[in-house]
Amino acid sequence: MQIESKSPLVMKLDVKRLYIPGTVITDACPTCGVEKRVDLGNYPLSFPNINVPSDIYFYCGACDEADRRPYEWTRQILIRFSIEEVQVTDPPA
Ligand SMILES: [Zn+2]
């Protein structure tokens, strides 16, 4: 069997809400340094593309309430995708 694919593979998922349970993105607030978390199991990505950066939005309520700026910022992640042969007798781990 042979699999051919463009590299890097870029494609649209056409998924309005992509939840990724078990994946948590953490980043320090650029203003106060407190670590903030975005749990992709609860906060889905909207129409993400494969091998195209997706924005992750962070919010620091403490800085917002104290009128310190910035209290919102973004980071970017890349969703990779691969295709491989799997033997019927050898299920994915
Ligand atoms: Zn902050």
PDB file of the backbone (N, CA, C, O) and the ligand in Angstrom, with CONECT records:
HET     ZN  A 101       1
ATOM      1  N   MET A   1       0.844  -1.185   0.000  1.00  0.00           N
ATOM      2  CA  MET A   1       0.000   0.000   0.000  1.00  0.00           C
ATOM      3  C   MET A   1       0.885   1.243   0.000  1.00  0.00           C
ATOM      4  O   MET A   1       1.957   1.264   0.606  1.00  0.00           O
ATOM      5  N   GLN A   2       0.411   2.280  -0.696  1.00  0.00           N
ATOM      6  CA  GLN A   2       1.153   3.537  -0.747  1.00  0.00           C
ATOM      7  C   GLN A   2       0.181   4.681  -0.502  1.00  0.00           C
ATOM      8  O   GLN A   2      -0.940   4.665  -1.010  1.00  0.00           O
ATOM      9  N   ILE A   3       0.604   5.673   0.274  1.00  0.00           N
ATOM     10  CA  ILE A   3      -0.220   6.857   0.544  1.00  0.00           C
ATOM     11  C   ILE A   3       0.549   8.067   0.057  1.00  0.00           C
ATOM     12  O   ILE A   3       1.687   8.288   0.471  1.00  0.00           O
ATOM     13  N   GLU A   4      -0.061   8.854  -0.821  1.00  0.00           N
ATOM     14  CA  GLU A   4       0.567  10.088  -1.292  1.00  0.00           C
ATOM     15  C   GLU A   4      -0.198  11.272  -0.748  1.00  0.00           C
ATOM     16  O   GLU A   4      -1.429  11.260  -0.713  1.00  0.00           O
ATOM     17  N   SER A   5       0.521  12.292  -0.323  1.00  0.00           N
ATOM     18  CA  SER A   5      -0.128  13.464   0.249  1.00  0.00           C
ATOM     19  C   SER A   5       0.785  14.661   0.072  1.00  0.00           C
ATOM     20  O   SER A   5       2.003  14.550   0.217  1.00  0.00           O
ATOM     21  N   LYS A   6       0.192  15.812  -0.244  1.00  0.00           N
ATOM     22  CA  LYS A   6       0.976  17.041  -0.333  1.00  0.00           C
ATOM     23  C   LYS A   6       1.603  17.346   1.019  1.00  0.00           C
ATOM     24  O   LYS A   6       1.035  17.046   2.069  1.00  0.00           O
ATOM     25  N   SER A   7       2.775  17.941   0.969  1.00  0.00           N
ATOM     26  CA  SER A   7       3.417  18.309   2.230  1.00  0.00           C
ATOM     27  C   SER A   7       3.851  19.777   2.180  1.00  0.00           C
ATOM     28  O   SER A   7       4.567  20.147   1.249  1.00  0.00           O
ATOM     29  N   PRO A   8       3.464  20.618   3.115  1.00  0.00           N
ATOM     30  CA  PRO A   8       2.545  20.274   4.199  1.00  0.00           C
ATOM     31  C   PRO A   8       1.107  20.200   3.689  1.00  0.00           C
ATOM     32  O   PRO A   8       0.693  20.971   2.823  1.00  0.00           O
ATOM     33  N   LEU A   9       0.384  19.279   4.235  1.00  0.00           N
ATOM     34  CA  LEU A   9      -1.024  19.119   3.906  1.00  0.00           C
ATOM     35  C   LEU A   9      -1.810  20.266   4.527  1.00  0.00           C
ATOM     36  O   LEU A   9      -1.800  20.440   5.746  1.00  0.00           O
ATOM     37  N   VAL A  10      -2.486  21.044   3.700  1.00  0.00           N
ATOM     38  CA  VAL A  10      -3.321  22.133   4.216  1.00  0.00           C
ATOM     39  C   VAL A  10      -4.749  21.828   3.816  1.00  0.00           C
ATOM     40  O   VAL A  10      -5.041  21.635   2.636  1.00  0.00           O
ATOM     41  N   MET A  11      -5.638  21.783   4.792  1.00  0.00           N
ATOM     42  CA  MET A  11      -7.035  21.500   4.468  1.00  0.00           C
ATOM     43  C   MET A  11      -7.967  22.088   5.503  1.00  0.00           C
ATOM     44  O   MET A  11      -7.595  22.337   6.649  1.00  0.00           O
ATOM     45  N   LYS A  12      -9.212  22.303   5.050  1.00  0.00           N
ATOM     46  CA  LYS A  12     -10.242  22.827   5.947  1.00  0.00           C
ATOM     47  C   LYS A  12     -10.942  21.657   6.616  1.00  0.00           C
ATOM     48  O   LYS A  12     -11.207  20.633   5.987  1.00  0.00           O
ATOM     49  N   LEU A  13     -11.236  21.820   7.886  1.00  0.00           N
ATOM     50  CA  LEU A  13     -11.958  20.774   8.595  1.00  0.00           C
ATOM     51  C   LEU A  13     -13.467  20.916   8.443  1.00  0.00           C
ATOM     52  O   LEU A  13     -14.197  19.932   8.560  1.00  0.00           O
ATOM     53  N   ASP A  14     -13.945  22.142   8.183  1.00  0.00           N
ATOM     54  CA  ASP A  14     -15.374  22.403   8.078  1.00  0.00           C
ATOM     55  C   ASP A  14     -16.120  21.923   9.331  1.00  0.00           C
ATOM     56  O   ASP A  14     -17.194  21.326   9.258  1.00  0.00           O
ATOM     57  N   VAL A  15     -15.506  22.208  10.469  1.00  0.00           N
ATOM     58  CA  VAL A  15     -16.108  21.854  11.761  1.00  0.00           C
ATOM     59  C   VAL A  15     -16.329  23.147  12.527  1.00  0.00           C
ATOM     60  O   VAL A  15     -15.382  23.878  12.816  1.00  0.00           O
ATOM     61  N   LYS A  16     -17.588  23.424  12.856  1.00  0.00           N
ATOM     62  CA  LYS A  16     -17.900  24.679  13.544  1.00  0.00           C
ATOM     63  C   LYS A  16     -17.256  24.726  14.930  1.00  0.00           C
ATOM     64  O   LYS A  16     -16.696  25.747  15.328  1.00  0.00           O
ATOM     65  N   ARG A  17     -17.341  23.622  15.654  1.00  0.00           N
ATOM     66  CA  ARG A  17     -16.753  23.575  16.998  1.00  0.00           C
ATOM     67  C   ARG A  17     -15.917  22.308  17.126  1.00  0.00           C
ATOM     68  O   ARG A  17     -16.448  21.198  17.170  1.00  0.00           O
ATOM     69  N   LEU A  18     -14.590  22.495  17.187  1.00  0.00           N
ATOM     70  CA  LEU A  18     -13.704  21.340  17.365  1.00  0.00           C
ATOM     71  C   LEU A  18     -13.240  21.304  18.825  1.00  0.00           C
ATOM     72  O   LEU A  18     -12.405  22.110  19.237  1.00  0.00           O
ATOM     73  N   TYR A  19     -13.783  20.371  19.596  1.00  0.00           N
ATOM     74  CA  TYR A  19     -13.347  20.151  20.976  1.00  0.00           C
ATOM     75  C   TYR A  19     -12.182  19.175  20.951  1.00  0.00           C
ATOM     76  O   TYR A  19     -12.213  18.185  20.221  1.00  0.00           O
ATOM     77  N   ILE A  20     -11.161  19.450  21.740  1.00  0.00           N
ATOM     78  CA  ILE A  20     -10.022  18.532  21.833  1.00  0.00           C
ATOM     79  C   ILE A  20      -9.848  18.174  23.308  1.00  0.00           C
ATOM     80  O   ILE A  20      -9.027  18.774  24.001  1.00  0.00           O
ATOM     81  N   PRO A  21     -10.625  17.190  23.792  1.00  0.00           N
ATOM     82  CA  PRO A  21     -10.560  16.824  25.208  1.00  0.00           C
ATOM     83  C   PRO A  21      -9.145  16.429  25.611  1.00  0.00           C
ATOM     84  O   PRO A  21      -8.444  15.734  24.876  1.00  0.00           O
ATOM     85  N   GLY A  22      -8.743  16.883  26.785  1.00  0.00           N
ATOM     86  CA  GLY A  22      -7.431  16.532  27.305  1.00  0.00           C
ATOM     87  C   GLY A  22      -6.327  17.473  26.884  1.00  0.00           C
ATOM     88  O   GLY A  22      -5.166  17.266  27.238  1.00  0.00           O
ATOM     89  N   THR A  23      -6.678  18.526  26.117  1.00  0.00           N
ATOM     90  CA  THR A  23      -5.667  19.482  25.677  1.00  0.00           C
ATOM     91  C   THR A  23      -5.921  20.828  26.344  1.00  0.00           C
ATOM     92  O   THR A  23      -6.970  21.443  26.152  1.00  0.00           O
ATOM     93  N   VAL A  24      -4.945  21.273  27.129  1.00  0.00           N
ATOM     94  CA  VAL A  24      -5.056  22.540  27.847  1.00  0.00           C
ATOM     95  C   VAL A  24      -3.870  23.418  27.443  1.00  0.00           C
ATOM     96  O   VAL A  24      -2.719  22.987  27.511  1.00  0.00           O
ATOM     97  N   ILE A  25      -4.160  24.651  27.022  1.00  0.00           N
ATOM     98  CA  ILE A  25      -3.119  25.601  26.639  1.00  0.00           C
ATOM     99  C   ILE A  25      -2.970  26.587  27.795  1.00  0.00           C
ATOM    100  O   ILE A  25      -3.958  27.168  28.243  1.00  0.00           O
ATOM    101  N   THR A  26      -1.752  26.778  28.275  1.00  0.00           N
ATOM    102  CA  THR A  26      -1.529  27.741  29.349  1.00  0.00           C
ATOM    103  C   THR A  26      -0.560  28.804  28.864  1.00  0.00           C
ATOM    104  O   THR A  26       0.334  28.538  28.060  1.00  0.00           O
ATOM    105  N   ASP A  27      -0.758  30.025  29.373  1.00  0.00           N
ATOM    106  CA  ASP A  27       0.129  31.133  29.033  1.00  0.00           C
ATOM    107  C   ASP A  27       0.056  32.154  30.164  1.00  0.00           C
ATOM    108  O   ASP A  27      -0.961  32.277  30.846  1.00  0.00           O
ATOM    109  N   ALA A  28       1.151  32.878  30.347  1.00  0.00           N
ATOM    110  CA  ALA A  28       1.194  33.892  31.402  1.00  0.00           C
ATOM    111  C   ALA A  28       0.583  35.193  30.881  1.00  0.00           C
ATOM    112  O   ALA A  28       0.854  35.610  29.755  1.00  0.00           O
ATOM    113  N   CYS A  29      -0.241  35.826  31.710  1.00  0.00           N
ATOM    114  CA  CYS A  29      -0.809  37.134  31.365  1.00  0.00           C
ATOM    115  C   CYS A  29       0.360  38.099  31.136  1.00  0.00           C
ATOM    116  O   CYS A  29       1.233  38.219  31.995  1.00  0.00           O
ATOM    117  N   PRO A  30       0.387  38.793  29.978  1.00  0.00           N
ATOM    118  CA  PRO A  30       1.504  39.695  29.683  1.00  0.00           C
ATOM    119  C   PRO A  30       1.559  40.897  30.628  1.00  0.00           C
ATOM    120  O   PRO A  30       2.577  41.587  30.691  1.00  0.00           O
ATOM    121  N   THR A  31       0.478  41.152  31.359  1.00  0.00           N
ATOM    122  CA  THR A  31       0.426  42.315  32.244  1.00  0.00           C
ATOM    123  C   THR A  31       0.805  41.969  33.680  1.00  0.00           C
ATOM    124  O   THR A  31       1.625  42.655  34.290  1.00  0.00           O
ATOM    125  N   CYS A  32       0.202  40.890  34.229  1.00  0.00           N
ATOM    126  CA  CYS A  32       0.452  40.574  35.642  1.00  0.00           C
ATOM    127  C   CYS A  32       1.229  39.274  35.829  1.00  0.00           C
ATOM    128  O   CYS A  32       1.699  39.000  36.933  1.00  0.00           O
ATOM    129  N   GLY A  33       1.374  38.475  34.791  1.00  0.00           N
ATOM    130  CA  GLY A  33       2.163  37.260  34.880  1.00  0.00           C
ATOM    131  C   GLY A  33       1.426  36.043  35.396  1.00  0.00           C
ATOM    132  O   GLY A  33       1.999  34.955  35.450  1.00  0.00           O
ATOM    133  N   VAL A  34       0.158  36.202  35.781  1.00  0.00           N
ATOM    134  CA  VAL A  34      -0.601  35.051  36.283  1.00  0.00           C
ATOM    135  C   VAL A  34      -0.865  34.083  35.134  1.00  0.00           C
ATOM    136  O   VAL A  34      -1.173  34.499  34.017  1.00  0.00           O
ATOM    137  N   GLU A  35      -0.741  32.790  35.418  1.00  0.00           N
ATOM    138  CA  GLU A  35      -0.961  31.775  34.392  1.00  0.00           C
ATOM    139  C   GLU A  35      -2.451  31.602  34.116  1.00  0.00           C
ATOM    140  O   GLU A  35      -3.247  31.392  35.031  1.00  0.00           O
ATOM    141  N   LYS A  36      -2.809  31.694  32.849  1.00  0.00           N
ATOM    142  CA  LYS A  36      -4.195  31.483  32.436  1.00  0.00           C
ATOM    143  C   LYS A  36      -4.260  30.220  31.591  1.00  0.00           C
ATOM    144  O   LYS A  36      -3.290  29.860  30.924  1.00  0.00           O
ATOM    145  N   ARG A  37      -5.402  29.553  31.622  1.00  0.00           N
ATOM    146  CA  ARG A  37      -5.571  28.276  30.929  1.00  0.00           C
ATOM    147  C   ARG A  37      -6.751  28.332  29.973  1.00  0.00           C
ATOM    148  O   ARG A  37      -7.784  28.936  30.265  1.00  0.00           O
ATOM    149  N   VAL A  38      -6.577  27.699  28.842  1.00  0.00           N
ATOM    150  CA  VAL A  38      -7.690  27.487  27.918  1.00  0.00           C
ATOM    151  C   VAL A  38      -7.789  25.985  27.693  1.00  0.00           C
ATOM    152  O   VAL A  38      -6.895  25.373  27.109  1.00  0.00           O
ATOM    153  N   ASP A  39      -8.881  25.399  28.161  1.00  0.00           N
ATOM    154  CA  ASP A  39      -9.107  23.960  28.028  1.00  0.00           C
ATOM    155  C   ASP A  39      -9.897  23.717  26.740  1.00  0.00           C
ATOM    156  O   ASP A  39     -11.076  24.055  26.641  1.00  0.00           O
ATOM    157  N   LEU A  40      -9.219  23.126  25.763  1.00  0.00           N
ATOM    158  CA  LEU A  40      -9.878  22.918  24.466  1.00  0.00           C
ATOM    159  C   LEU A  40     -10.953  21.830  24.536  1.00  0.00           C
ATOM    160  O   LEU A  40     -11.687  21.614  23.572  1.00  0.00           O
ATOM    161  N   GLY A  41     -11.041  21.158  25.665  1.00  0.00           N
ATOM    162  CA  GLY A  41     -12.149  20.228  25.871  1.00  0.00           C
ATOM    163  C   GLY A  41     -13.434  20.962  26.191  1.00  0.00           C
ATOM    164  O   GLY A  41     -14.528  20.431  26.000  1.00  0.00           O
ATOM    165  N   ASN A  42     -13.298  22.200  26.684  1.00  0.00           N
ATOM    166  CA  ASN A  42     -14.476  23.018  27.029  1.00  0.00           C
ATOM    167  C   ASN A  42     -14.669  24.198  26.095  1.00  0.00           C
ATOM    168  O   ASN A  42     -15.794  24.634  25.850  1.00  0.00           O
ATOM    169  N   TYR A  43     -13.548  24.718  25.569  1.00  0.00           N
ATOM    170  CA  TYR A  43     -13.613  25.876  24.679  1.00  0.00           C
ATOM    171  C   TYR A  43     -13.106  25.454  23.309  1.00  0.00           C
ATOM    172  O   TYR A  43     -11.898  25.353  23.091  1.00  0.00           O
ATOM    173  N   PRO A  44     -14.034  25.209  22.381  1.00  0.00           N
ATOM    174  CA  PRO A  44     -13.650  24.640  21.090  1.00  0.00           C
ATOM    175  C   PRO A  44     -13.016  25.663  20.152  1.00  0.00           C
ATOM    176  O   PRO A  44     -13.206  26.871  20.297  1.00  0.00           O
ATOM    177  N   LEU A  45     -12.262  25.146  19.191  1.00  0.00           N
ATOM    178  CA  LEU A  45     -11.779  25.967  18.087  1.00  0.00           C
ATOM    179  C   LEU A  45     -12.904  26.042  17.052  1.00  0.00           C
ATOM    180  O   LEU A  45     -13.633  25.072  16.845  1.00  0.00           O
ATOM    181  N   SER A  46     -13.036  27.204  16.405  1.00  0.00           N
ATOM    182  CA  SER A  46     -14.099  27.405  15.434  1.00  0.00           C
ATOM    183  C   SER A  46     -13.533  27.336  14.016  1.00  0.00           C
ATOM    184  O   SER A  46     -12.672  28.133  13.643  1.00  0.00           O
ATOM    185  N   PHE A  47     -14.019  26.392  13.242  1.00  0.00           N
ATOM    186  CA  PHE A  47     -13.582  26.180  11.857  1.00  0.00           C
ATOM    187  C   PHE A  47     -12.053  26.205  11.723  1.00  0.00           C
ATOM    188  O   PHE A  47     -11.525  26.972  10.919  1.00  0.00           O
ATOM    189  N   PRO A  48     -11.338  25.386  12.491  1.00  0.00           N
ATOM    190  CA  PRO A  48      -9.883  25.373  12.365  1.00  0.00           C
ATOM    191  C   PRO A  48      -9.463  24.707  11.049  1.00  0.00           C
ATOM    192  O   PRO A  48     -10.200  23.891  10.496  1.00  0.00           O
ATOM    193  N   ASN A  49      -8.304  25.054  10.570  1.00  0.00           N
ATOM    194  CA  ASN A  49      -7.730  24.419   9.389  1.00  0.00           C
ATOM    195  C   ASN A  49      -6.508  23.606   9.810  1.00  0.00           C
ATOM    196  O   ASN A  49      -5.878  23.873  10.834  1.00  0.00           O
ATOM    197  N   ILE A  50      -6.197  22.615   8.993  1.00  0.00           N
ATOM    198  CA  ILE A  50      -5.040  21.769   9.260  1.00  0.00           C
ATOM    199  C   ILE A  50      -3.789  22.450   8.709  1.00  0.00           C
ATOM    200  O   ILE A  50      -3.780  22.922   7.572  1.00  0.00           O
ATOM    201  N   ASN A  51      -2.751  22.496   9.509  1.00  0.00           N
ATOM    202  CA  ASN A  51      -1.466  23.112   9.136  1.00  0.00           C
ATOM    203  C   ASN A  51      -1.569  24.589   8.824  1.00  0.00           C
ATOM    204  O   ASN A  51      -0.752  25.132   8.081  1.00  0.00           O
ATOM    205  N   VAL A  52      -2.582  25.247   9.397  1.00  0.00           N
ATOM    206  CA  VAL A  52      -2.727  26.701   9.320  1.00  0.00           C
ATOM    207  C   VAL A  52      -2.887  27.165  10.773  1.00  0.00           C
ATOM    208  O   VAL A  52      -3.692  26.585  11.502  1.00  0.00           O
ATOM    209  N   PRO A  53      -2.151  28.186  11.214  1.00  0.00           N
ATOM    210  CA  PRO A  53      -2.258  28.590  12.614  1.00  0.00           C
ATOM    211  C   PRO A  53      -3.694  28.949  13.024  1.00  0.00           C
ATOM    212  O   PRO A  53      -4.420  29.611  12.283  1.00  0.00           O
ATOM    213  N   SER A  54      -4.078  28.500  14.209  1.00  0.00           N
ATOM    214  CA  SER A  54      -5.368  28.853  14.808  1.00  0.00           C
ATOM    215  C   SER A  54      -5.112  29.737  16.022  1.00  0.00           C
ATOM    216  O   SER A  54      -4.184  29.496  16.794  1.00  0.00           O
ATOM    217  N   ASP A  55      -5.938  30.754  16.179  1.00  0.00           N
ATOM    218  CA  ASP A  55      -5.797  31.658  17.322  1.00  0.00           C
ATOM    219  C   ASP A  55      -6.389  31.048  18.585  1.00  0.00           C
ATOM    220  O   ASP A  55      -7.449  30.423  18.555  1.00  0.00           O
ATOM    221  N   ILE A  56      -5.682  31.241  19.697  1.00  0.00           N
ATOM    222  CA  ILE A  56      -6.182  30.886  21.020  1.00  0.00           C
ATOM    223  C   ILE A  56      -6.322  32.203  21.780  1.00  0.00           C
ATOM    224  O   ILE A  56      -5.361  32.963  21.902  1.00  0.00           O
ATOM    225  N   TYR A  57      -7.519  32.466  22.288  1.00  0.00           N
ATOM    226  CA  TYR A  57      -7.800  33.733  22.956  1.00  0.00           C
ATOM    227  C   TYR A  57      -7.702  33.564  24.468  1.00  0.00           C
ATOM    228  O   TYR A  57      -8.294  32.655  25.050  1.00  0.00           O
ATOM    229  N   PHE A  58      -6.938  34.462  25.090  1.00  0.00           N
ATOM    230  CA  PHE A  58      -6.784  34.449  26.546  1.00  0.00           C
ATOM    231  C   PHE A  58      -7.402  35.717  27.128  1.00  0.00           C
ATOM    232  O   PHE A  58      -7.438  36.768  26.489  1.00  0.00           O
ATOM    233  N   TYR A  59      -7.883  35.585  28.352  1.00  0.00           N
ATOM    234  CA  TYR A  59      -8.505  36.707  29.054  1.00  0.00           C
ATOM    235  C   TYR A  59      -8.082  36.659  30.519  1.00  0.00           C
ATOM    236  O   TYR A  59      -8.116  35.599  31.145  1.00  0.00           O
ATOM    237  N   CYS A  60      -7.684  37.808  31.064  1.00  0.00           N
ATOM    238  CA  CYS A  60      -7.340  37.898  32.488  1.00  0.00           C
ATOM    239  C   CYS A  60      -8.351  38.804  33.179  1.00  0.00           C
ATOM    240  O   CYS A  60      -8.316  40.026  33.037  1.00  0.00           O
ATOM    241  N   GLY A  61      -9.246  38.180  33.924  1.00  0.00           N
ATOM    242  CA  GLY A  61     -10.302  38.934  34.597  1.00  0.00           C
ATOM    243  C   GLY A  61      -9.763  39.902  35.636  1.00  0.00           C
ATOM    244  O   GLY A  61     -10.314  40.987  35.824  1.00  0.00           O
ATOM    245  N   ALA A  62      -8.681  39.511  36.316  1.00  0.00           N
ATOM    246  CA  ALA A  62      -8.123  40.376  37.367  1.00  0.00           C
ATOM    247  C   ALA A  62      -7.605  41.678  36.760  1.00  0.00           C
ATOM    248  O   ALA A  62      -7.836  42.752  37.315  1.00  0.00           O
ATOM    249  N   CYS A  63      -6.916  41.593  35.639  1.00  0.00           N
ATOM    250  CA  CYS A  63      -6.392  42.805  34.999  1.00  0.00           C
ATOM    251  C   CYS A  63      -7.521  43.648  34.409  1.00  0.00           C
ATOM    252  O   CYS A  63      -7.461  44.877  34.422  1.00  0.00           O
ATOM    253  N   ASP A  64      -8.557  42.972  33.888  1.00  0.00           N
ATOM    254  CA  ASP A  64      -9.707  43.706  33.357  1.00  0.00           C
ATOM    255  C   ASP A  64     -10.363  44.507  34.480  1.00  0.00           C
ATOM    256  O   ASP A  64     -10.647  45.693  34.315  1.00  0.00           O
ATOM    257  N   GLU A  65     -10.600  43.863  35.613  1.00  0.00           N
ATOM    258  CA  GLU A  65     -11.264  44.538  36.741  1.00  0.00           C
ATOM    259  C   GLU A  65     -10.410  45.671  37.294  1.00  0.00           C
ATOM    260  O   GLU A  65     -10.939  46.685  37.750  1.00  0.00           O
ATOM    261  N   ALA A  66      -9.086  45.502  37.255  1.00  0.00           N
ATOM    262  CA  ALA A  66      -8.180  46.532  37.783  1.00  0.00           C
ATOM    263  C   ALA A  66      -7.825  47.576  36.724  1.00  0.00           C
ATOM    264  O   ALA A  66      -7.023  48.476  36.973  1.00  0.00           O
ATOM    265  N   ASP A  67      -8.426  47.448  35.544  1.00  0.00           N
ATOM    266  CA  ASP A  67      -8.203  48.393  34.445  1.00  0.00           C
ATOM    267  C   ASP A  67      -6.734  48.421  34.002  1.00  0.00           C
ATOM    268  O   ASP A  67      -6.212  49.464  33.608  1.00  0.00           O
ATOM    269  N   ARG A  68      -6.072  47.242  34.075  1.00  0.00           N
ATOM    270  CA  ARG A  68      -4.701  47.128  33.567  1.00  0.00           C
ATOM    271  C   ARG A  68      -4.763  46.553  32.158  1.00  0.00           C
ATOM    272  O   ARG A  68      -5.604  45.706  31.860  1.00  0.00           O
ATOM    273  N   ARG A  69      -3.869  47.018  31.298  1.00  0.00           N
ATOM    274  CA  ARG A  69      -3.888  46.554  29.902  1.00  0.00           C
ATOM    275  C   ARG A  69      -2.523  46.027  29.498  1.00  0.00           C
ATOM    276  O   ARG A  69      -1.505  46.505  29.998  1.00  0.00           O
ATOM    277  N   PRO A  70      -2.484  45.037  28.589  1.00  0.00           N
ATOM    278  CA  PRO A  70      -3.658  44.345  28.017  1.00  0.00           C
ATOM    279  C   PRO A  70      -4.190  43.274  28.963  1.00  0.00           C
ATOM    280  O   PRO A  70      -3.429  42.692  29.736  1.00  0.00           O
ATOM    281  N   TYR A  71      -5.470  43.016  28.906  1.00  0.00           N
ATOM    282  CA  TYR A  71      -6.083  41.932  29.664  1.00  0.00           C
ATOM    283  C   TYR A  71      -6.600  40.833  28.723  1.00  0.00           C
ATOM    284  O   TYR A  71      -7.101  39.803  29.173  1.00  0.00           O
ATOM    285  N   GLU A  72      -6.469  41.072  27.408  1.00  0.00           N
ATOM    286  CA  GLU A  72      -6.799  40.048  26.425  1.00  0.00           C
ATOM    287  C   GLU A  72      -5.598  39.902  25.500  1.00  0.00           C
ATOM    288  O   GLU A  72      -4.958  40.895  25.153  1.00  0.00           O
ATOM    289  N   TRP A  73      -5.291  38.689  25.105  1.00  0.00           N
ATOM    290  CA  TRP A  73      -4.204  38.474  24.155  1.00  0.00           C
ATOM    291  C   TRP A  73      -4.438  37.158  23.423  1.00  0.00           C
ATOM    292  O   TRP A  73      -5.268  36.346  23.833  1.00  0.00           O
ATOM    293  N   THR A  74      -3.705  36.960  22.346  1.00  0.00           N
ATOM    294  CA  THR A  74      -3.863  35.734  21.571  1.00  0.00           C
ATOM    295  C   THR A  74      -2.513  35.042  21.396  1.00  0.00           C
ATOM    296  O   THR A  74      -1.459  35.678  21.389  1.00  0.00           O
ATOM    297  N   ARG A  75      -2.578  33.752  21.259  1.00  0.00           N
ATOM    298  CA  ARG A  75      -1.439  32.916  20.876  1.00  0.00           C
ATOM    299  C   ARG A  75      -1.919  32.068  19.711  1.00  0.00           C
ATOM    300  O   ARG A  75      -3.117  31.991  19.438  1.00  0.00           O
ATOM    301  N   GLN A  76      -0.985  31.441  19.035  1.00  0.00           N
ATOM    302  CA  GLN A  76      -1.390  30.609  17.916  1.00  0.00           C
ATOM    303  C   GLN A  76      -0.860  29.189  18.079  1.00  0.00           C
ATOM    304  O   GLN A  76       0.240  28.961  18.582  1.00  0.00           O
ATOM    305  N   ILE A  77      -1.683  28.247  17.638  1.00  0.00           N
ATOM    306  CA  ILE A  77      -1.279  26.838  17.640  1.00  0.00           C
ATOM    307  C   ILE A  77      -1.451  26.287  16.226  1.00  0.00           C
ATOM    308  O   ILE A  77      -2.157  26.864  15.399  1.00  0.00           O
ATOM    309  N   LEU A  78      -0.798  25.174  15.973  1.00  0.00           N
ATOM    310  CA  LEU A  78      -0.905  24.516  14.677  1.00  0.00           C
ATOM    311  C   LEU A  78      -1.453  23.111  14.886  1.00  0.00           C
ATOM    312  O   LEU A  78      -0.926  22.343  15.691  1.00  0.00           O
ATOM    313  N   ILE A  79      -2.504  22.783  14.162  1.00  0.00           N
ATOM    314  CA  ILE A  79      -3.046  21.432  14.207  1.00  0.00           C
ATOM    315  C   ILE A  79      -2.454  20.658  13.044  1.00  0.00           C
ATOM    316  O   ILE A  79      -2.642  21.013  11.881  1.00  0.00           O
ATOM    317  N   ARG A  80      -1.737  19.597  13.376  1.00  0.00           N
ATOM    318  CA  ARG A  80      -1.143  18.770  12.333  1.00  0.00           C
ATOM    319  C   ARG A  80      -2.036  17.557  12.089  1.00  0.00           C
ATOM    320  O   ARG A  80      -2.887  17.212  12.909  1.00  0.00           O
ATOM    321  N   PHE A  81      -1.823  16.935  10.966  1.00  0.00           N
ATOM    322  CA  PHE A  81      -2.675  15.831  10.542  1.00  0.00           C
ATOM    323  C   PHE A  81      -1.801  14.857   9.780  1.00  0.00           C
ATOM    324  O   PHE A  81      -0.995  15.272   8.946  1.00  0.00           O
ATOM    325  N   SER A  82      -1.942  13.598  10.045  1.00  0.00           N
ATOM    326  CA  SER A  82      -1.163  12.621   9.289  1.00  0.00           C
ATOM    327  C   SER A  82      -2.031  11.421   8.946  1.00  0.00           C
ATOM    328  O   SER A  82      -3.005  11.113   9.632  1.00  0.00           O
ATOM    329  N   ILE A  83      -1.656  10.766   7.884  1.00  0.00           N
ATOM    330  CA  ILE A  83      -2.376   9.583   7.429  1.00  0.00           C
ATOM    331  C   ILE A  83      -1.368   8.447   7.360  1.00  0.00           C
ATOM    332  O   ILE A  83      -0.294   8.600   6.779  1.00  0.00           O
ATOM    333  N   GLU A  84      -1.702   7.339   7.934  1.00  0.00           N
ATOM    334  CA  GLU A  84      -0.782   6.213   7.898  1.00  0.00           C
ATOM    335  C   GLU A  84      -1.557   4.907   7.823  1.00  0.00           C
ATOM    336  O   GLU A  84      -2.713   4.818   8.237  1.00  0.00           O
ATOM    337  N   GLU A  85      -0.909   3.931   7.300  1.00  0.00           N
ATOM    338  CA  GLU A  85      -1.550   2.619   7.219  1.00  0.00           C
ATOM    339  C   GLU A  85      -1.588   1.975   8.591  1.00  0.00           C
ATOM    340  O   GLU A  85      -0.652   2.090   9.382  1.00  0.00           O
ATOM    341  N   VAL A  86      -2.685   1.300   8.850  1.00  0.00           N
ATOM    342  CA  VAL A  86      -2.835   0.576  10.101  1.00  0.00           C
ATOM    343  C   VAL A  86      -3.164  -0.868   9.765  1.00  0.00           C
ATOM    344  O   VAL A  86      -4.048  -1.129   8.948  1.00  0.00           O
ATOM    345  N   GLN A  87      -2.477  -1.789  10.374  1.00  0.00           N
ATOM    346  CA  GLN A  87      -2.773  -3.199  10.171  1.00  0.00           C
ATOM    347  C   GLN A  87      -4.012  -3.560  10.965  1.00  0.00           C
ATOM    348  O   GLN A  87      -4.175  -3.134  12.108  1.00  0.00           O
ATOM    349  N   VAL A  88      -4.869  -4.334  10.365  1.00  0.00           N
ATOM    350  CA  VAL A  88      -6.108  -4.725  11.027  1.00  0.00           C
ATOM    351  C   VAL A  88      -5.816  -5.446  12.335  1.00  0.00           C
ATOM    352  O   VAL A  88      -6.553  -5.303  13.310  1.00  0.00           O
ATOM    353  N   THR A  89      -4.749  -6.214  12.348  1.00  0.00           N
ATOM    354  CA  THR A  89      -4.401  -6.963  13.560  1.00  0.00           C
ATOM    355  C   THR A  89      -3.613  -6.118  14.541  1.00  0.00           C
ATOM    356  O   THR A  89      -3.251  -6.586  15.621  1.00  0.00           O
ATOM    357  N   ASP A  90      -3.339  -4.843  14.161  1.00  0.00           N
ATOM    358  CA  ASP A  90      -2.497  -3.967  14.972  1.00  0.00           C
ATOM    359  C   ASP A  90      -3.219  -2.635  15.197  1.00  0.00           C
ATOM    360  O   ASP A  90      -2.835  -1.628  14.601  1.00  0.00           O
ATOM    361  N   PRO A  91      -4.253  -2.605  16.041  1.00  0.00           N
ATOM    362  CA  PRO A  91      -5.026  -1.376  16.229  1.00  0.00           C
ATOM    363  C   PRO A  91      -4.181  -0.279  16.840  1.00  0.00           C
ATOM    364  O   PRO A  91      -3.218  -0.558  17.554  1.00  0.00           O
ATOM    365  N   PRO A  92      -4.541   0.998  16.560  1.00  0.00           N
ATOM    366  CA  PRO A  92      -3.775   2.117  17.125  1.00  0.00           C
ATOM    367  C   PRO A  92      -3.738   2.070  18.648  1.00  0.00           C
ATOM    368  O   PRO A  92      -4.724   1.711  19.293  1.00  0.00           O
ATOM    369  N   ALA A  93      -2.617   2.428  19.203  1.00  0.00           N
ATOM    370  CA  ALA A  93      -2.455   2.403  20.667  1.00  0.00           C
ATOM    371  C   ALA A  93      -3.336   3.454  21.320  1.00  0.00           C
ATOM    372  O   ALA A  93      -3.338   3.585  22.544  1.00  0.00           O
TER     373      ALA A  93
HETATM  374 ZN    ZN A 101      -3.378  39.741  34.292  1.00  0.00          ZN2+
END
